[in-house]
Amino acid sequence: MELGIGMFGDLGFDQTTGKYKDAGIKIREILEQVKFMDEVGIDVFAMGEHHRPDYAVSSPEIVLAAAASITKNIKLASGVTVLSSSEPVKVYEDFSTLDLISDGRAEVYVGRGSFIESFPLYGYSLNDYEQLFDEKLELLLKINSEENVTWSGKLRAPMQNQTVYPRAKNEGKLSIWRAVGGTPQSVLSAAKLGMPLVVAIIGGMPIQFKNLIDFYRQEYQKAGHDVDKMQIAIHSHTFVSNDPKVIDGYFENYKSQMDRIGSARGWAPFTKMQYEGGRSKDGALFIGNAEEVASKINYMKEIFGITRFIGHMDVGDPSHETMMKSIELFGKEVKPLIK
């Protein structure tokens, strides 16, 4: 099982100045953190895409390309690329270039995304929400598997015997994962296409997703795909510290971001009871000391048979020093305990 770390580039909000943290500082911190992940043996880094004032990264491929130049082994993935509002040709070009820079370490997680700011920003209608994703996924997979592409759809100009350059390292094929939030139809589509699956589990109890992942496994086999090549990952909020005071204090970081997002979605304010419940064995928060986090990830392996775990580790913009310590513990203590 591979262990990875995911980030969105959360920007803390200063109540005294009324401003978010400087995005340039945050991005430089992220790059230093990814370099350290590589040094402590983390397998994957996943960088999210957002188009909001409270996140630093709108172009994960740019940050990943910068990370490729200062790392040697870690896989570099988008987490996620909002494919519905992206151009599939450009997505392939960007990530195949990243793949060549990194000597074959690029991956793409494609999804609809949980925010919709990119749709009006890039001139897309939310009325086409479902069809945009389906068409663009079809085209991206075709570009990924065929050198000369002929394709037509309803929402984009057709392609006629055209080739997209440069080609990725593995005979032109990138590793493209389907990222889902729990919709059975999305899981079914991924299974039929034989795509690796990453499920975001950020609330409630993970065991509630077991039927969904079993459904994926069943439909993947039914579609005739090679079971030995099946890959299943979960992506969950994670933070590691062996100091109980740090874990207790991290609640404020976590609450600040959850309440900021929740205010626009009609959520009630996040409580300490929810935090502690999420940290329990059956909860969806992988927040605690190294032994607690490792034990919980092993539990996910038992119930889901996952091949990869991505710990989303920068919720609420904890300090750079705190993040570096969490990354160190994840690589040097959590990973050996899991192995």
Protein Blocks (a to p, Z undefined) as FASTA:
>chain_A
ZZddddehiacddfknopacdfklmmmmmmmmmmmmmmnopabdcddddddfkbcbfblm
lmmmmmmmmcfklccddddddfklpcfklmmmmmmmmmmmnnopaccdddebjafklmmm
nopafklmmmmmmmmmmmmmmmmmpmbdcdddfkbccdehiacddddfkloiacddddde
hiaklmmmmmmnopacddddfehjfklmmmmmmmmmmmmmmnopafklpccddddddddd
fbfklmmmmmmmmmmmmmmmmmmnopacddfklmmmmmmmklmbdcddfklmmmmmmmmm
mmnopabdcddfkggiiafklmmmmmmmmmmmmmmmmZZ
